[in-house]
């Protein structure tokens, strides 16, 4: 697929980024540094948290940002941009800094998981590709984690590629699913590219090709005696699939000293069938044969099947994971929060008739607040330059109830944003994918309240503010709300 | 982004395709030719039809299918495949034929929009990538078409890249949206790659950067006097945005002899605001200034805004289009339907306890049946080898009411599947993207019943069968249903 192999990700941008860039260039504003934040406004599926994913790909993208001759030629062909700007594009490289949460951090609405501090054009041009990457991977990591939680320790594998929204969605979706807790993927390129364990045995076509189900099973077992997993639902699970699987175990595998490793079903009532299959396998002495199920699974169907006692060892989850079917939009946005004026950052804020759409101005840091048990009780927004001293009781503001006097005492505060790119180059070593997966699991096991991890009506994690940050925000809000026609 | 530029789409496959391929290779079955069909089981969003899209990318993918040295090395590293098979992969190219509907064909459930006739391994290896491409593009084309229908002739543009499921979903999604009737896209790479018109003007950040809304508008108008479209909802649409836009028209553009081309709003009540804005613009003599709206639009919100008389000229549609949010899974499947035996194709069929999952066996053709007015009254499945003679009354079978005597009289029948690849090489000239868009529009305007184009409870298009095909299918179904344990 020529387009895939030769394409240039720099051009994955909204056209308005280029019209604005040229506008800034013509007005000679472009050397001025600005601050943009990436943040979400809600968690998917009404959940209590999201998982921040996609940072490694964001960094690779920003490092490689450049316009090829063909790209510049394309812009020239539109007859909207002067030659001076086109020449500027030819030599363009990203010269900004990126601050970000570590990949895999549990995040909450309105927290800047990425902050870009860069010259105006540099910061504007990366909007779309950063959002698409973070939105996609965070969505799939979060959805997968819900499914993994529902499976209560049983293995969950990504089987979604064929229903993914094109190739990237399959491959980066598999990466995100692994971050969210999947044990592996069926997608070969994701295995090759990211080292994710791959699995897969047979499709219905294998059985249909041979026509005879027993012949198909026998051929497969002869070829893969150490790893025989048979698909039972091509014709009739209980009257044909299970008997033929048992016969294969007895007549093909046992004479070789091998065991039938597993069976899979991909249709029908998975709770009922798995219970019947388990009995039939056990009666035949195949207690160690695993039962793997697939077919339109998600956290709700898995919970329901397990509540009915389905003796299932492993779930293959496809379309509802890889598209996050029940809530396929992760709405992270990219908003300007400060502009350099005379060497320091002046905060900027978007006000809106919708309260949730009012932004948090300024260059910020997010602290996660832990109690003595190490549990995360809240997060807190601060000015990035502020010193936050937790050695004595720390007074903070709950912005929804600012009149209440509150303080953290004996707690610890961990800053979540770290500098990851300096002047367009990465300046930290990134964790392995396995380490990211383990970091997610550690936070959910040890730090994040179980009450936030409920599917229905979860506890809302508080996002508090330091008194200094709260005051600055309120003053700016006052100023903008008093803004009258023509005044600014 | 290194992975994007260097990646190999051949490896976008499910691992079971490789375990099966090796199994066939070890059993020396691989030269045998088989038939696989791609078909859907339902239309998205409960609609009456789907749009077939993605064929051009499928053909490019199949033509370029090959394993690099690194790919073969990856399979070697898994220690599951013998050297003989790995050597076979090194030299592998696709040697089959593809039959397909023309891209943009209105299609219905259970119709083979693509049929692969190829040696066993060749046919098996392309399953996942073909499905992911067709599922994604058909989904977005169909969804966009619903949105375009709701807009009743007003322009619809794709603004979705940032919420797409990664880069491909943005770019191929824009292509599919154009097929479905969008007039353009905001995604630059889609414009560059496919020649789709791109549009875009300013984000809220432009206004927030300058702080003063009027200054921001003035700077933009000075830079783009022929194409000034101003975003009005950064602070307050009616008290600040509209007055500043009018002032820009009067004080900046009119002295240059230019007109304000348009305004955009991206939040708030779009019906109420657009009516108020229209009045204010008209009172200021800006009757020709267009109103463009965006913000979580889809076919339902657009219908509702227009029903309330919103005087809107153009819709920018993002997340709900690019993810097909209300139904993000297009469930096309890839099923084996025949196996070569002694030089001819023997039909294969998957039976299932779920009636909808029973497949249509054999190598087939789909005919679209037109009445004297040129309207498509039904489709009909036939054996690919059958001659269908419509010169006299043609008796057909409705498989859901096979006891009824029915015939087509004075109708015409057009075969929908055409040979598009022969022995792995394309053998037709593919239409331009614009031609595909026009083909979709022609069918919906002239051929497809309006009753099938309703959003709610649309008329169901019949899929009839020739008597010969129906008999063959029933005999095979009988045989498989009588199949008892151990018998096959």
Boltz contact constraints between the chains, C-beta under 6 A:
constraints:
  - contact:
      token1: [A, 1]
      token2: [B, 9]
      max_distance: 6.0
  - contact:
      token1: [A, 1]
      token2: [B, 60]
      max_distance: 6.0
  - contact:
      token1: [A, 1]
      token2: [B, 61]
      max_distance: 6.0
  - contact:
      token1: [A, 3]
      token2: [B, 193]
      max_distance: 6.0
  - contact:
      token1: [A, 4]
      token2: [B, 9]
      max_distance: 6.0
  - contact:
      token1: [A, 9]
      token2: [B, 1]
      max_distance: 6.0
  - contact:
      token1: [A, 9]
      token2: [B, 4]
      max_distance: 6.0
  - contact:
      token1: [A, 11]
      token2: [B, 188]
      max_distance: 6.0
  - contact:
      token1: [A, 11]
      token2: [B, 189]
      max_distance: 6.0
  - contact:
      token1: [A, 11]
      token2: [B, 192]
      max_distance: 6.0
  - contact:
      token1: [A, 12]
      token2: [B, 167]
      max_distance: 6.0
  - contact:
      token1: [A, 12]
      token2: [B, 170]
      max_distance: 6.0
  - contact:
      token1: [A, 12]
      token2: [B, 189]
      max_distance: 6.0
  - contact:
      token1: [A, 13]
      token2: [B, 188]
      max_distance: 6.0
  - contact:
      token1: [A, 14]
      token2: [B, 186]
      max_distance: 6.0
  - contact:
      token1: [A, 14]
      token2: [B, 200]
      max_distance: 6.0
  - contact:
      token1: [A, 15]
      token2: [B, 186]
      max_distance: 6.0
  - contact:
      token1: [A, 15]
      token2: [B, 188]
      max_distance: 6.0
  - contact:
      token1: [A, 15]
      token2: [B, 198]
      max_distance: 6.0
  - contact:
      token1: [A, 15]
      token2: [B, 200]
      max_distance: 6.0
  - contact:
      token1: [A, 16]
      token2: [B, 200]
      max_distance: 6.0
  - contact:
      token1: [A, 16]
      token2: [B, 201]
      max_distance: 6.0
  - contact:
      token1: [A, 16]
      token2: [B, 202]
      max_distance: 6.0
  - contact:
      token1: [A, 16]
      token2: [B, 203]
      max_distance: 6.0
  - contact:
      token1: [A, 19]
      token2: [B, 200]
      max_distance: 6.0
  - contact:
      token1: [A, 19]
      token2: [B, 201]
      max_distance: 6.0
  - contact:
      token1: [A, 20]
      token2: [B, 202]
      max_distance: 6.0
  - contact:
      token1: [A, 20]
      token2: [B, 206]
      max_distance: 6.0
  - contact:
      token1: [A, 23]
      token2: [B, 223]
      max_distance: 6.0
  - contact:
      token1: [A, 26]
      token2: [B, 223]
      max_distance: 6.0
  - contact:
      token1: [A, 27]
      token2: [B, 219]
      max_distance: 6.0
  - contact:
      token1: [A, 60]
      token2: [B, 1]
      max_distance: 6.0
  - contact:
      token1: [A, 60]
      token2: [B, 2]
      max_distance: 6.0
  - contact:
      token1: [A, 61]
      token2: [B, 1]
      max_distance: 6.0
  - contact:
      token1: [A, 74]
      token2: [B, 192]
      max_distance: 6.0
  - contact:
      token1: [A, 128]
      token2: [B, 161]
      max_distance: 6.0
  - contact:
      token1: [A, 128]
      token2: [B, 162]
      max_distance: 6.0
  - contact:
      token1: [A, 131]
      token2: [B, 162]
      max_distance: 6.0
  - contact:
      token1: [A, 132]
      token2: [B, 161]
      max_distance: 6.0
  - contact:
      token1: [A, 132]
      token2: [B, 162]
      max_distance: 6.0
  - contact:
      token1: [A, 132]
      token2: [B, 164]
      max_distance: 6.0
  - contact:
      token1: [A, 132]
      token2: [B, 170]
      max_distance: 6.0
  - contact:
      token1: [A, 135]
      token2: [B, 163]
      max_distance: 6.0
  - contact:
      token1: [A, 136]
      token2: [B, 165]
      max_distance: 6.0
  - contact:
      token1: [A, 136]
      token2: [B, 166]
      max_distance: 6.0
  - contact:
      token1: [A, 161]
      token2: [B, 128]
      max_distance: 6.0
  - contact:
      token1: [A, 161]
      token2: [B, 132]
      max_distance: 6.0
  - contact:
      token1: [A, 162]
      token2: [B, 128]
      max_distance: 6.0
  - contact:
      token1: [A, 162]
      token2: [B, 131]
      max_distance: 6.0
  - contact:
      token1: [A, 162]
      token2: [B, 132]
      max_distance: 6.0
  - contact:
      token1: [A, 163]
      token2: [B, 135]
      max_distance: 6.0
  - contact:
      token1: [A, 163]
      token2: [B, 329]
      max_distance: 6.0
  - contact:
      token1: [A, 164]
      token2: [B, 132]
      max_distance: 6.0
  - contact:
      token1: [A, 165]
      token2: [B, 136]
      max_distance: 6.0
  - contact:
      token1: [A, 165]
      token2: [B, 165]
      max_distance: 6.0
  - contact:
      token1: [A, 165]
      token2: [B, 169]
      max_distance: 6.0
  - contact:
      token1: [A, 166]
      token2: [B, 136]
      max_distance: 6.0
  - contact:
      token1: [A, 166]
      token2: [B, 168]
      max_distance: 6.0
  - contact:
      token1: [A, 166]
      token2: [B, 169]
      max_distance: 6.0
  - contact:
      token1: [A, 166]
      token2: [B, 172]
      max_distance: 6.0
  - contact:
      token1: [A, 167]
      token2: [B, 12]
      max_distance: 6.0
  - contact:
      token1: [A, 167]
      token2: [B, 168]
      max_distance: 6.0
  - contact:
      token1: [A, 168]
      token2: [B, 166]
      max_distance: 6.0
  - contact:
      token1: [A, 168]
      token2: [B, 167]
      max_distance: 6.0
  - contact:
      token1: [A, 168]
      token2: [B, 168]
      max_distance: 6.0
  - contact:
      token1: [A, 169]
      token2: [B, 165]
      max_distance: 6.0
  - contact:
      token1: [A, 169]
      token2: [B, 166]
      max_distance: 6.0
  - contact:
      token1: [A, 169]
      token2: [B, 169]
      max_distance: 6.0
  - contact:
      token1: [A, 170]
      token2: [B, 12]
      max_distance: 6.0
  - contact:
      token1: [A, 170]
      token2: [B, 132]
      max_distance: 6.0
  - contact:
      token1: [A, 172]
      token2: [B, 166]
      max_distance: 6.0
  - contact:
      token1: [A, 186]
      token2: [B, 14]
      max_distance: 6.0
  - contact:
      token1: [A, 186]
      token2: [B, 15]
      max_distance: 6.0
  - contact:
      token1: [A, 188]
      token2: [B, 11]
      max_distance: 6.0
  - contact:
      token1: [A, 188]
      token2: [B, 13]
      max_distance: 6.0
  - contact:
      token1: [A, 188]
      token2: [B, 15]
      max_distance: 6.0
  - contact:
      token1: [A, 189]
      token2: [B, 11]
      max_distance: 6.0
  - contact:
      token1: [A, 189]
      token2: [B, 12]
      max_distance: 6.0
  - contact:
      token1: [A, 192]
      token2: [B, 11]
      max_distance: 6.0
  - contact:
      token1: [A, 192]
      token2: [B, 74]
      max_distance: 6.0
  - contact:
      token1: [A, 193]
      token2: [B, 3]
      max_distance: 6.0
  - contact:
      token1: [A, 198]
      token2: [B, 15]
      max_distance: 6.0
  - contact:
      token1: [A, 200]
      token2: [B, 14]
      max_distance: 6.0
  - contact:
      token1: [A, 200]
      token2: [B, 15]
      max_distance: 6.0
  - contact:
      token1: [A, 200]
      token2: [B, 16]
      max_distance: 6.0
  - contact:
      token1: [A, 200]
      token2: [B, 19]
      max_distance: 6.0
  - contact:
      token1: [A, 201]
      token2: [B, 16]
      max_distance: 6.0
  - contact:
      token1: [A, 201]
      token2: [B, 19]
      max_distance: 6.0
  - contact:
      token1: [A, 202]
      token2: [B, 16]
      max_distance: 6.0
  - contact:
      token1: [A, 202]
      token2: [B, 20]
      max_distance: 6.0
  - contact:
      token1: [A, 203]
      token2: [B, 16]
      max_distance: 6.0
  - contact:
      token1: [A, 204]
      token2: [B, 350]
      max_distance: 6.0
  - contact:
      token1: [A, 205]
      token2: [B, 336]
      max_distance: 6.0
  - contact:
      token1: [A, 206]
      token2: [B, 20]
      max_distance: 6.0
  - contact:
      token1: [A, 208]
      token2: [B, 336]
      max_distance: 6.0
  - contact:
      token1: [A, 208]
      token2: [B, 348]
      max_distance: 6.0
  - contact:
      token1: [A, 209]
      token2: [B, 339]
      max_distance: 6.0
  - contact:
      token1: [A, 212]
      token2: [B, 488]
      max_distance: 6.0
  - contact:
      token1: [A, 219]
      token2: [B, 27]
      max_distance: 6.0
  - contact:
      token1: [A, 223]
      token2: [B, 23]
      max_distance: 6.0
  - contact:
      token1: [A, 223]
      token2: [B, 26]
      max_distance: 6.0
  - contact:
      token1: [A, 235]
      token2: [B, 483]
      max_distance: 6.0
  - contact:
      token1: [A, 239]
      token2: [B, 485]
      max_distance: 6.0
  - contact:
      token1: [A, 240]
      token2: [B, 485]
      max_distance: 6.0
  - contact:
      token1: [A, 243]
      token2: [B, 485]
      max_distance: 6.0
  - contact:
      token1: [A, 267]
      token2: [B, 352]
      max_distance: 6.0
  - contact:
      token1: [A, 268]
      token2: [B, 353]
      max_distance: 6.0
  - contact:
      token1: [A, 319]
      token2: [B, 329]
      max_distance: 6.0
  - contact:
      token1: [A, 323]
      token2: [B, 328]
      max_distance: 6.0
  - contact:
      token1: [A, 323]
      token2: [B, 329]
      max_distance: 6.0
  - contact:
      token1: [A, 325]
      token2: [B, 328]
      max_distance: 6.0
  - contact:
      token1: [A, 325]
      token2: [B, 329]
      max_distance: 6.0
  - contact:
      token1: [A, 328]
      token2: [B, 323]
      max_distance: 6.0
  - contact:
      token1: [A, 328]
      token2: [B, 325]
      max_distance: 6.0
  - contact:
      token1: [A, 328]
      token2: [B, 328]
      max_distance: 6.0
  - contact:
      token1: [A, 329]
      token2: [B, 163]
      max_distance: 6.0
  - contact:
      token1: [A, 329]
      token2: [B, 319]
      max_distance: 6.0
  - contact:
      token1: [A, 329]
      token2: [B, 323]
      max_distance: 6.0
  - contact:
      token1: [A, 329]
      token2: [B, 325]
      max_distance: 6.0
  - contact:
      token1: [A, 336]
      token2: [B, 205]
      max_distance: 6.0
  - contact:
      token1: [A, 336]
      token2: [B, 208]
      max_distance: 6.0
  - contact:
      token1: [A, 339]
      token2: [B, 209]
      max_distance: 6.0
  - contact:
      token1: [A, 348]
      token2: [B, 208]
      max_distance: 6.0
  - contact:
      token1: [A, 350]
      token2: [B, 204]
      max_distance: 6.0
  - contact:
      token1: [A, 352]
      token2: [B, 267]
      max_distance: 6.0
  - contact:
      token1: [A, 353]
      token2: [B, 268]
      max_distance: 6.0
  - contact:
      token1: [A, 483]
      token2: [B, 235]
      max_distance: 6.0
  - contact:
      token1: [A, 485]
      token2: [B, 239]
      max_distance: 6.0
  - contact:
      token1: [A, 485]
      token2: [B, 240]
      max_distance: 6.0
  - contact:
      token1: [A, 485]
      token2: [B, 243]
      max_distance: 6.0
  - contact:
      token1: [A, 488]
      token2: [B, 212]
      max_distance: 6.0
